[in-house]
Amino acid sequence: MNRPVIKYCIAALVAIAMSSSYLLDGSPSELQAAKDTAASMRDALAQHQAERPDLWTPERRSRADAAAGIIARTTRP
């Protein structure tokens, strides 16, 4: 092999390593972040309903539960 071929092979290996490094970073995926957001919304709703029960009519509770359910369904794989 001559030197230009070796340089291209090394460049290709570096490019592959850099493009696949996101697999090793350990950060949460977008799906996990969406699931966490849906869980946070449910927790916030439950907290607000407990703090101010006079503001939450049965209709408002059902609407809030439906909205939280929609968010939870859209975050499933």
PyMOL Python script that loads the backbone (N, CA, C, O; Angstrom):
from pymol import cmd

cmd.read_pdbstr("""\
ATOM      1  N   MET A   1       0.836  -1.194   0.000  1.00  0.00           N
ATOM      2  CA  MET A   1       0.000   0.000   0.000  1.00  0.00           C
ATOM      3  C   MET A   1       0.871   1.244   0.000  1.00  0.00           C
ATOM      4  O   MET A   1       1.948   1.282   0.594  1.00  0.00           O
ATOM      5  N   ASN A   2       0.380   2.227  -0.668  1.00  0.00           N
ATOM      6  CA  ASN A   2       1.134   3.472  -0.652  1.00  0.00           C
ATOM      7  C   ASN A   2       0.553   4.417   0.399  1.00  0.00           C
ATOM      8  O   ASN A   2      -0.522   4.162   0.943  1.00  0.00           O
ATOM      9  N   ARG A   3       1.239   5.464   0.671  1.00  0.00           N
ATOM     10  CA  ARG A   3       0.885   6.353   1.770  1.00  0.00           C
ATOM     11  C   ARG A   3      -0.486   7.025   1.625  1.00  0.00           C
ATOM     12  O   ARG A   3      -1.181   7.124   2.636  1.00  0.00           O
ATOM     13  N   PRO A   4      -0.924   7.486   0.471  1.00  0.00           N
ATOM     14  CA  PRO A   4      -2.250   8.116   0.391  1.00  0.00           C
ATOM     15  C   PRO A   4      -3.384   7.170   0.772  1.00  0.00           C
ATOM     16  O   PRO A   4      -4.368   7.599   1.375  1.00  0.00           O
ATOM     17  N   VAL A   5      -3.263   5.909   0.435  1.00  0.00           N
ATOM     18  CA  VAL A   5      -4.300   4.944   0.772  1.00  0.00           C
ATOM     19  C   VAL A   5      -4.362   4.763   2.288  1.00  0.00           C
ATOM     20  O   VAL A   5      -5.448   4.688   2.862  1.00  0.00           O
ATOM     21  N   ILE A   6      -3.218   4.695   2.926  1.00  0.00           N
ATOM     22  CA  ILE A   6      -3.164   4.560   4.383  1.00  0.00           C
ATOM     23  C   ILE A   6      -3.771   5.788   5.044  1.00  0.00           C
ATOM     24  O   ILE A   6      -4.512   5.663   6.019  1.00  0.00           O
ATOM     25  N   LYS A   7      -3.468   6.956   4.533  1.00  0.00           N
ATOM     26  CA  LYS A   7      -4.029   8.193   5.096  1.00  0.00           C
ATOM     27  C   LYS A   7      -5.553   8.204   4.960  1.00  0.00           C
ATOM     28  O   LYS A   7      -6.250   8.622   5.886  1.00  0.00           O
ATOM     29  N   TYR A   8      -6.077   7.751   3.822  1.00  0.00           N
ATOM     30  CA  TYR A   8      -7.526   7.714   3.633  1.00  0.00           C
ATOM     31  C   TYR A   8      -8.179   6.688   4.564  1.00  0.00           C
ATOM     32  O   TYR A   8      -9.271   6.915   5.085  1.00  0.00           O
ATOM     33  N   CYS A   9      -7.499   5.565   4.763  1.00  0.00           N
ATOM     34  CA  CYS A   9      -8.032   4.553   5.684  1.00  0.00           C
ATOM     35  C   CYS A   9      -8.068   5.091   7.109  1.00  0.00           C
ATOM     36  O   CYS A   9      -9.054   4.895   7.820  1.00  0.00           O
ATOM     37  N   ILE A  10      -7.013   5.761   7.528  1.00  0.00           N
ATOM     38  CA  ILE A  10      -6.981   6.344   8.868  1.00  0.00           C
ATOM     39  C   ILE A  10      -8.055   7.416   8.998  1.00  0.00           C
ATOM     40  O   ILE A  10      -8.734   7.488  10.022  1.00  0.00           O
ATOM     41  N   ALA A  11      -8.215   8.242   7.985  1.00  0.00           N
ATOM     42  CA  ALA A  11      -9.246   9.281   8.013  1.00  0.00           C
ATOM     43  C   ALA A  11     -10.643   8.657   8.097  1.00  0.00           C
ATOM     44  O   ALA A  11     -11.508   9.166   8.810  1.00  0.00           O
ATOM     45  N   ALA A  12     -10.861   7.569   7.378  1.00  0.00           N
ATOM     46  CA  ALA A  12     -12.159   6.896   7.419  1.00  0.00           C
ATOM     47  C   ALA A  12     -12.414   6.301   8.801  1.00  0.00           C
ATOM     48  O   ALA A  12     -13.529   6.393   9.313  1.00  0.00           O
ATOM     49  N   LEU A  13     -11.402   5.694   9.408  1.00  0.00           N
ATOM     50  CA  LEU A  13     -11.552   5.139  10.757  1.00  0.00           C
ATOM     51  C   LEU A  13     -11.843   6.227  11.781  1.00  0.00           C
ATOM     52  O   LEU A  13     -12.669   6.038  12.674  1.00  0.00           O
ATOM     53  N   VAL A  14     -11.177   7.351  11.656  1.00  0.00           N
ATOM     54  CA  VAL A  14     -11.434   8.471  12.567  1.00  0.00           C
ATOM     55  C   VAL A  14     -12.859   8.990  12.370  1.00  0.00           C
ATOM     56  O   VAL A  14     -13.543   9.293  13.347  1.00  0.00           O
ATOM     57  N   ALA A  15     -13.305   9.096  11.139  1.00  0.00           N
ATOM     58  CA  ALA A  15     -14.661   9.568  10.871  1.00  0.00           C
ATOM     59  C   ALA A  15     -15.703   8.614  11.437  1.00  0.00           C
ATOM     60  O   ALA A  15     -16.707   9.053  11.997  1.00  0.00           O
ATOM     61  N   ILE A  16     -15.473   7.322  11.297  1.00  0.00           N
ATOM     62  CA  ILE A  16     -16.408   6.332  11.851  1.00  0.00           C
ATOM     63  C   ILE A  16     -16.427   6.412  13.368  1.00  0.00           C
ATOM     64  O   ILE A  16     -17.494   6.364  13.981  1.00  0.00           O
ATOM     65  N   ALA A  17     -15.262   6.534  13.974  1.00  0.00           N
ATOM     66  CA  ALA A  17     -15.192   6.621  15.438  1.00  0.00           C
ATOM     67  C   ALA A  17     -15.903   7.873  15.941  1.00  0.00           C
ATOM     68  O   ALA A  17     -16.623   7.821  16.939  1.00  0.00           O
ATOM     69  N   MET A  18     -15.707   8.985  15.263  1.00  0.00           N
ATOM     70  CA  MET A  18     -16.341  10.230  15.710  1.00  0.00           C
ATOM     71  C   MET A  18     -17.843  10.215  15.484  1.00  0.00           C
ATOM     72  O   MET A  18     -18.594  10.765  16.289  1.00  0.00           O
ATOM     73  N   SER A  19     -18.288   9.598  14.407  1.00  0.00           N
ATOM     74  CA  SER A  19     -19.726   9.582  14.131  1.00  0.00           C
ATOM     75  C   SER A  19     -20.479   8.613  15.028  1.00  0.00           C
ATOM     76  O   SER A  19     -21.683   8.774  15.229  1.00  0.00           O
ATOM     77  N   SER A  20     -19.800   7.614  15.570  1.00  0.00           N
ATOM     78  CA  SER A  20     -20.469   6.656  16.453  1.00  0.00           C
ATOM     79  C   SER A  20     -20.230   6.953  17.929  1.00  0.00           C
ATOM     80  O   SER A  20     -20.666   6.179  18.781  1.00  0.00           O
ATOM     81  N   SER A  21     -19.568   8.023  18.247  1.00  0.00           N
ATOM     82  CA  SER A  21     -19.270   8.335  19.647  1.00  0.00           C
ATOM     83  C   SER A  21     -20.524   8.689  20.429  1.00  0.00           C
ATOM     84  O   SER A  21     -20.523   8.595  21.657  1.00  0.00           O
ATOM     85  N   TYR A  22     -21.588   9.091  19.757  1.00  0.00           N
ATOM     86  CA  TYR A  22     -22.827   9.402  20.461  1.00  0.00           C
ATOM     87  C   TYR A  22     -23.414   8.171  21.142  1.00  0.00           C
ATOM     88  O   TYR A  22     -24.194   8.302  22.085  1.00  0.00           O
ATOM     89  N   LEU A  23     -23.051   6.980  20.679  1.00  0.00           N
ATOM     90  CA  LEU A  23     -23.545   5.754  21.300  1.00  0.00           C
ATOM     91  C   LEU A  23     -22.927   5.521  22.678  1.00  0.00           C
ATOM     92  O   LEU A  23     -23.491   4.804  23.504  1.00  0.00           O
ATOM     93  N   LEU A  24     -21.797   6.115  22.914  1.00  0.00           N
ATOM     94  CA  LEU A  24     -21.075   5.874  24.154  1.00  0.00           C
ATOM     95  C   LEU A  24     -21.221   7.002  25.176  1.00  0.00           C
ATOM     96  O   LEU A  24     -20.700   6.893  26.286  1.00  0.00           O
ATOM     97  N   ASP A  25     -21.916   8.075  24.827  1.00  0.00           N
ATOM     98  CA  ASP A  25     -21.944   9.232  25.720  1.00  0.00           C
ATOM     99  C   ASP A  25     -22.818   9.037  26.951  1.00  0.00           C
ATOM    100  O   ASP A  25     -22.632   9.753  27.935  1.00  0.00           O
ATOM    101  N   GLY A  26     -23.749   8.117  26.940  1.00  0.00           N
ATOM    102  CA  GLY A  26     -24.537   7.817  28.121  1.00  0.00           C
ATOM    103  C   GLY A  26     -25.640   8.816  28.421  1.00  0.00           C
ATOM    104  O   GLY A  26     -26.266   8.727  29.477  1.00  0.00           O
ATOM    105  N   SER A  27     -25.894   9.742  27.548  1.00  0.00           N
ATOM    106  CA  SER A  27     -26.957  10.717  27.800  1.00  0.00           C
ATOM    107  C   SER A  27     -28.312  10.092  27.465  1.00  0.00           C
ATOM    108  O   SER A  27     -28.387   9.176  26.646  1.00  0.00           O
ATOM    109  N   PRO A  28     -29.378  10.581  28.093  1.00  0.00           N
ATOM    110  CA  PRO A  28     -30.696   9.999  27.827  1.00  0.00           C
ATOM    111  C   PRO A  28     -31.152  10.289  26.395  1.00  0.00           C
ATOM    112  O   PRO A  28     -30.826  11.323  25.812  1.00  0.00           O
ATOM    113  N   SER A  29     -31.883   9.381  25.875  1.00  0.00           N
ATOM    114  CA  SER A  29     -32.378   9.554  24.518  1.00  0.00           C
ATOM    115  C   SER A  29     -33.542  10.542  24.507  1.00  0.00           C
ATOM    116  O   SER A  29     -34.065  10.916  25.557  1.00  0.00           O
ATOM    117  N   GLU A  30     -33.926  10.947  23.344  1.00  0.00           N
ATOM    118  CA  GLU A  30     -35.065  11.863  23.226  1.00  0.00           C
ATOM    119  C   GLU A  30     -36.343  11.186  23.705  1.00  0.00           C
ATOM    120  O   GLU A  30     -37.215  11.839  24.277  1.00  0.00           O
ATOM    121  N   LEU A  31     -36.457   9.896  23.477  1.00  0.00           N
ATOM    122  CA  LEU A  31     -37.634   9.166  23.924  1.00  0.00           C
ATOM    123  C   LEU A  31     -37.719   9.154  25.445  1.00  0.00           C
ATOM    124  O   LEU A  31     -38.792   9.354  26.013  1.00  0.00           O
ATOM    125  N   GLN A  32     -36.592   8.919  26.097  1.00  0.00           N
ATOM    126  CA  GLN A  32     -36.584   8.920  27.555  1.00  0.00           C
ATOM    127  C   GLN A  32     -36.907  10.314  28.092  1.00  0.00           C
ATOM    128  O   GLN A  32     -37.610  10.446  29.094  1.00  0.00           O
ATOM    129  N   ALA A  33     -36.400  11.344  27.435  1.00  0.00           N
ATOM    130  CA  ALA A  33     -36.707  12.707  27.856  1.00  0.00           C
ATOM    131  C   ALA A  33     -38.201  13.002  27.703  1.00  0.00           C
ATOM    132  O   ALA A  33     -38.791  13.678  28.546  1.00  0.00           O
ATOM    133  N   ALA A  34     -38.804  12.500  26.638  1.00  0.00           N
ATOM    134  CA  ALA A  34     -40.246  12.703  26.450  1.00  0.00           C
ATOM    135  C   ALA A  34     -41.052  11.959  27.508  1.00  0.00           C
ATOM    136  O   ALA A  34     -42.051  12.476  28.007  1.00  0.00           O
ATOM    137  N   LYS A  35     -40.619  10.743  27.852  1.00  0.00           N
ATOM    138  CA  LYS A  35     -41.303   9.984  28.903  1.00  0.00           C
ATOM    139  C   LYS A  35     -41.187  10.698  30.242  1.00  0.00           C
ATOM    140  O   LYS A  35     -42.147  10.749  31.011  1.00  0.00           O
ATOM    141  N   ASP A  36     -40.016  11.247  30.517  1.00  0.00           N
ATOM    142  CA  ASP A  36     -39.825  11.988  31.759  1.00  0.00           C
ATOM    143  C   ASP A  36     -40.709  13.229  31.803  1.00  0.00           C
ATOM    144  O   ASP A  36     -41.232  13.587  32.859  1.00  0.00           O
ATOM    145  N   THR A  37     -40.873  13.885  30.657  1.00  0.00           N
ATOM    146  CA  THR A  37     -41.734  15.060  30.590  1.00  0.00           C
ATOM    147  C   THR A  37     -43.180  14.678  30.868  1.00  0.00           C
ATOM    148  O   THR A  37     -43.878  15.384  31.596  1.00  0.00           O
ATOM    149  N   ALA A  38     -43.637  13.572  30.297  1.00  0.00           N
ATOM    150  CA  ALA A  38     -45.013  13.121  30.538  1.00  0.00           C
ATOM    151  C   ALA A  38     -45.216  12.763  32.011  1.00  0.00           C
ATOM    152  O   ALA A  38     -46.257  13.078  32.589  1.00  0.00           O
ATOM    153  N   ALA A  39     -44.235  12.114  32.612  1.00  0.00           N
ATOM    154  CA  ALA A  39     -44.337  11.769  34.032  1.00  0.00           C
ATOM    155  C   ALA A  39     -44.330  13.019  34.893  1.00  0.00           C
ATOM    156  O   ALA A  39     -45.050  13.089  35.890  1.00  0.00           O
ATOM    157  N   SER A  40     -43.532  13.997  34.524  1.00  0.00           N
ATOM    158  CA  SER A  40     -43.500  15.255  35.269  1.00  0.00           C
ATOM    159  C   SER A  40     -44.835  15.980  35.178  1.00  0.00           C
ATOM    160  O   SER A  40     -45.289  16.584  36.150  1.00  0.00           O
ATOM    161  N   MET A  41     -45.460  15.917  34.009  1.00  0.00           N
ATOM    162  CA  MET A  41     -46.761  16.563  33.853  1.00  0.00           C
ATOM    163  C   MET A  41     -47.805  15.897  34.742  1.00  0.00           C
ATOM    164  O   MET A  41     -48.598  16.579  35.393  1.00  0.00           O
ATOM    165  N   ARG A  42     -47.806  14.578  34.769  1.00  0.00           N
ATOM    166  CA  ARG A  42     -48.758  13.863  35.639  1.00  0.00           C
ATOM    167  C   ARG A  42     -48.518  14.205  37.114  1.00  0.00           C
ATOM    168  O   ARG A  42     -49.468  14.400  37.872  1.00  0.00           O
ATOM    169  N   ASP A  43     -47.253  14.277  37.514  1.00  0.00           N
ATOM    170  CA  ASP A  43     -46.932  14.629  38.892  1.00  0.00           C
ATOM    171  C   ASP A  43     -47.377  16.054  39.220  1.00  0.00           C
ATOM    172  O   ASP A  43     -47.912  16.314  40.297  1.00  0.00           O
ATOM    173  N   ALA A  44     -47.150  16.966  38.286  1.00  0.00           N
ATOM    174  CA  ALA A  44     -47.556  18.361  38.509  1.00  0.00           C
ATOM    175  C   ALA A  44     -49.072  18.473  38.614  1.00  0.00           C
ATOM    176  O   ALA A  44     -49.588  19.212  39.452  1.00  0.00           O
ATOM    177  N   LEU A  45     -49.784  17.740  37.763  1.00  0.00           N
ATOM    178  CA  LEU A  45     -51.251  17.757  37.834  1.00  0.00           C
ATOM    179  C   LEU A  45     -51.739  17.219  39.176  1.00  0.00           C
ATOM    180  O   LEU A  45     -52.626  17.798  39.803  1.00  0.00           O
ATOM    181  N   ALA A  46     -51.159  16.121  39.601  1.00  0.00           N
ATOM    182  CA  ALA A  46     -51.564  15.535  40.884  1.00  0.00           C
ATOM    183  C   ALA A  46     -51.271  16.492  42.039  1.00  0.00           C
ATOM    184  O   ALA A  46     -52.066  16.605  42.972  1.00  0.00           O
ATOM    185  N   GLN A  47     -50.141  17.174  41.975  1.00  0.00           N
ATOM    186  CA  GLN A  47     -49.788  18.117  43.027  1.00  0.00           C
ATOM    187  C   GLN A  47     -50.751  19.300  43.045  1.00  0.00           C
ATOM    188  O   GLN A  47     -51.212  19.702  44.112  1.00  0.00           O
ATOM    189  N   HIS A  48     -51.053  19.850  41.900  1.00  0.00           N
ATOM    190  CA  HIS A  48     -51.968  20.990  41.833  1.00  0.00           C
ATOM    191  C   HIS A  48     -53.377  20.599  42.265  1.00  0.00           C
ATOM    192  O   HIS A  48     -54.069  21.369  42.932  1.00  0.00           O
ATOM    193  N   GLN A  49     -53.788  19.414  41.886  1.00  0.00           N
ATOM    194  CA  GLN A  49     -55.118  18.958  42.297  1.00  0.00           C
ATOM    195  C   GLN A  49     -55.185  18.760  43.807  1.00  0.00           C
ATOM    196  O   GLN A  49     -56.231  18.988  44.414  1.00  0.00           O
ATOM    197  N   ALA A  50     -54.089  18.341  44.414  1.00  0.00           N
ATOM    198  CA  ALA A  50     -54.069  18.151  45.867  1.00  0.00           C
ATOM    199  C   ALA A  50     -54.008  19.486  46.602  1.00  0.00           C
ATOM    200  O   ALA A  50     -54.608  19.640  47.665  1.00  0.00           O
ATOM    201  N   GLU A  51     -53.286  20.448  46.036  1.00  0.00           N
ATOM    202  CA  GLU A  51     -53.131  21.747  46.687  1.00  0.00           C
ATOM    203  C   GLU A  51     -54.399  22.600  46.611  1.00  0.00           C
ATOM    204  O   GLU A  51     -54.754  23.278  47.575  1.00  0.00           O
ATOM    205  N   ARG A  52     -55.070  22.564  45.480  1.00  0.00           N
ATOM    206  CA  ARG A  52     -56.259  23.396  45.283  1.00  0.00           C
ATOM    207  C   ARG A  52     -57.425  22.568  44.758  1.00  0.00           C
ATOM    208  O   ARG A  52     -57.811  22.722  43.600  1.00  0.00           O
ATOM    209  N   PRO A  53     -57.989  21.698  45.580  1.00  0.00           N
ATOM    210  CA  PRO A  53     -59.074  20.826  45.098  1.00  0.00           C
ATOM    211  C   PRO A  53     -60.332  21.601  44.716  1.00  0.00           C
ATOM    212  O   PRO A  53     -61.150  21.109  43.939  1.00  0.00           O
ATOM    213  N   ASP A  54     -60.492  22.806  45.256  1.00  0.00           N
ATOM    214  CA  ASP A  54     -61.681  23.596  44.936  1.00  0.00           C
ATOM    215  C   ASP A  54     -61.688  24.063  43.484  1.00  0.00           C
ATOM    216  O   ASP A  54     -62.753  24.364  42.945  1.00  0.00           O
ATOM    217  N   LEU A  55     -60.534  24.131  42.845  1.00  0.00           N
ATOM    218  CA  LEU A  55     -60.454  24.575  41.447  1.00  0.00           C
ATOM    219  C   LEU A  55     -60.669  23.441  40.443  1.00  0.00           C
ATOM    220  O   LEU A  55     -60.864  23.684  39.253  1.00  0.00           O
ATOM    221  N   TRP A  56     -60.630  22.208  40.931  1.00  0.00           N
ATOM    222  CA  TRP A  56     -60.669  21.070  40.032  1.00  0.00           C
ATOM    223  C   TRP A  56     -62.049  20.410  40.066  1.00  0.00           C
ATOM    224  O   TRP A  56     -62.349  19.592  40.936  1.00  0.00           O
ATOM    225  N   THR A  57     -62.860  20.787  39.107  1.00  0.00           N
ATOM    226  CA  THR A  57     -64.158  20.142  38.955  1.00  0.00           C
ATOM    227  C   THR A  57     -63.938  18.772  38.303  1.00  0.00           C
ATOM    228  O   THR A  57     -62.875  18.527  37.734  1.00  0.00           O
ATOM    229  N   PRO A  58     -64.911  17.897  38.377  1.00  0.00           N
ATOM    230  CA  PRO A  58     -64.752  16.596  37.702  1.00  0.00           C
ATOM    231  C   PRO A  58     -64.453  16.733  36.209  1.00  0.00           C
ATOM    232  O   PRO A  58     -63.693  15.944  35.647  1.00  0.00           O
ATOM    233  N   GLU A  59     -65.055  17.734  35.575  1.00  0.00           N
ATOM    234  CA  GLU A  59     -64.794  17.937  34.147  1.00  0.00           C
ATOM    235  C   GLU A  59     -63.339  18.340  33.913  1.00  0.00           C
ATOM    236  O   GLU A  59     -62.696  17.827  32.998  1.00  0.00           O
ATOM    237  N   ARG A  60     -62.814  19.255  34.733  1.00  0.00           N
ATOM    238  CA  ARG A  60     -61.426  19.683  34.579  1.00  0.00           C
ATOM    239  C   ARG A  60     -60.455  18.536  34.870  1.00  0.00           C
ATOM    240  O   ARG A  60     -59.429  18.396  34.206  1.00  0.00           O
ATOM    241  N   ARG A  61     -60.790  17.726  35.863  1.00  0.00           N
ATOM    242  CA  ARG A  61     -59.938  16.572  36.169  1.00  0.00           C
ATOM    243  C   ARG A  61     -59.886  15.606  34.981  1.00  0.00           C
ATOM    244  O   ARG A  61     -58.820  15.106  34.621  1.00  0.00           O
ATOM    245  N   SER A  62     -61.046  15.354  34.381  1.00  0.00           N
ATOM    246  CA  SER A  62     -61.067  14.418  33.254  1.00  0.00           C
ATOM    247  C   SER A  62     -60.322  14.986  32.054  1.00  0.00           C
ATOM    248  O   SER A  62     -59.653  14.248  31.331  1.00  0.00           O
ATOM    249  N   ARG A  63     -60.433  16.288  31.839  1.00  0.00           N
ATOM    250  CA  ARG A  63     -59.691  16.910  30.737  1.00  0.00           C
ATOM    251  C   ARG A  63     -58.187  16.845  30.978  1.00  0.00           C
ATOM    252  O   ARG A  63     -57.416  16.552  30.063  1.00  0.00           O
ATOM    253  N   ALA A  64     -57.778  17.118  32.205  1.00  0.00           N
ATOM    254  CA  ALA A  64     -56.350  17.063  32.530  1.00  0.00           C
ATOM    255  C   ALA A  64     -55.827  15.637  32.401  1.00  0.00           C
ATOM    256  O   ALA A  64     -54.729  15.421  31.888  1.00  0.00           O
ATOM    257  N   ASP A  65     -56.598  14.679  32.857  1.00  0.00           N
ATOM    258  CA  ASP A  65     -56.180  13.279  32.722  1.00  0.00           C
ATOM    259  C   ASP A  65     -56.101  12.866  31.259  1.00  0.00           C
ATOM    260  O   ASP A  65     -55.202  12.123  30.864  1.00  0.00           O
ATOM    261  N   ALA A  66     -57.044  13.349  30.455  1.00  0.00           N
ATOM    262  CA  ALA A  66     -57.016  13.024  29.023  1.00  0.00           C
ATOM    263  C   ALA A  66     -55.784  13.641  28.357  1.00  0.00           C
ATOM    264  O   ALA A  66     -55.143  12.997  27.527  1.00  0.00           O
ATOM    265  N   ALA A  67     -55.454  14.868  28.711  1.00  0.00           N
ATOM    266  CA  ALA A  67     -54.278  15.521  28.126  1.00  0.00           C
ATOM    267  C   ALA A  67     -52.997  14.786  28.532  1.00  0.00           C
ATOM    268  O   ALA A  67     -52.107  14.581  27.707  1.00  0.00           O
ATOM    269  N   ALA A  68     -52.910  14.395  29.792  1.00  0.00           N
ATOM    270  CA  ALA A  68     -51.730  13.660  30.251  1.00  0.00           C
ATOM    271  C   ALA A  68     -51.650  12.297  29.559  1.00  0.00           C
ATOM    272  O   ALA A  68     -50.559  11.820  29.245  1.00  0.00           O
ATOM    273  N   GLY A  69     -52.795  11.678  29.325  1.00  0.00           N
ATOM    274  CA  GLY A  69     -52.816  10.402  28.616  1.00  0.00           C
ATOM    275  C   GLY A  69     -52.356  10.531  27.174  1.00  0.00           C
ATOM    276  O   GLY A  69     -51.655   9.661  26.657  1.00  0.00           O
ATOM    277  N   ILE A  70     -52.750  11.612  26.530  1.00  0.00           N
ATOM    278  CA  ILE A  70     -52.310  11.851  25.145  1.00  0.00           C
ATOM    279  C   ILE A  70     -50.805  12.006  25.102  1.00  0.00           C
ATOM    280  O   ILE A  70     -50.143  11.446  24.228  1.00  0.00           O
ATOM    281  N   ILE A  71     -50.264  12.759  26.037  1.00  0.00           N
ATOM    282  CA  ILE A  71     -48.815  12.941  26.065  1.00  0.00           C
ATOM    283  C   ILE A  71     -48.113  11.621  26.314  1.00  0.00           C
ATOM    284  O   ILE A  71     -47.104  11.317  25.678  1.00  0.00           O
ATOM    285  N   ALA A  72     -48.645  10.837  27.237  1.00  0.00           N
ATOM    286  CA  ALA A  72     -48.023   9.543  27.540  1.00  0.00           C
ATOM    287  C   ALA A  72     -48.075   8.605  26.346  1.00  0.00           C
ATOM    288  O   ALA A  72     -47.122   7.863  26.105  1.00  0.00           O
ATOM    289  N   ARG A  73     -49.164   8.623  25.598  1.00  0.00           N
ATOM    290  CA  ARG A  73     -49.285   7.734  24.426  1.00  0.00           C
ATOM    291  C   ARG A  73     -48.347   8.158  23.307  1.00  0.00           C
ATOM    292  O   ARG A  73     -47.823   7.310  22.585  1.00  0.00           O
ATOM    293  N   THR A  74     -48.132   9.446  23.156  1.00  0.00           N
ATOM    294  CA  THR A  74     -47.278   9.904  22.055  1.00  0.00           C
ATOM    295  C   THR A  74     -45.812   9.696  22.343  1.00  0.00           C
ATOM    296  O   THR A  74     -44.994   9.810  21.430  1.00  0.00           O
ATOM    297  N   THR A  75     -45.443   9.395  23.576  1.00  0.00           N
ATOM    298  CA  THR A  75     -44.036   9.173  23.890  1.00  0.00           C
ATOM    299  C   THR A  75     -43.648   7.703  23.853  1.00  0.00           C
ATOM    300  O   THR A  75     -42.482   7.377  24.075  1.00  0.00           O
ATOM    301  N   ARG A  76     -44.582   6.813  23.581  1.00  0.00           N
ATOM    302  CA  ARG A  76     -44.251   5.388  23.478  1.00  0.00           C
ATOM    303  C   ARG A  76     -43.541   5.115  22.173  1.00  0.00           C
ATOM    304  O   ARG A  76     -43.799   5.783  21.171  1.00  0.00           O
ATOM    305  N   PRO A  77     -42.634   4.124  22.173  1.00  0.00           N
ATOM    306  CA  PRO A  77     -41.897   3.810  20.940  1.00  0.00           C
ATOM    307  C   PRO A  77     -42.773   3.205  19.873  1.00  0.00           C
ATOM    308  O   PRO A  77     -42.292   2.891  18.784  1.00  0.00           O
TER     309      PRO A  77
END
""", "prot")
cmd.dss("prot")
cmd.show_as("cartoon", "prot")
cmd.util.cbc("prot")
cmd.orient("prot")
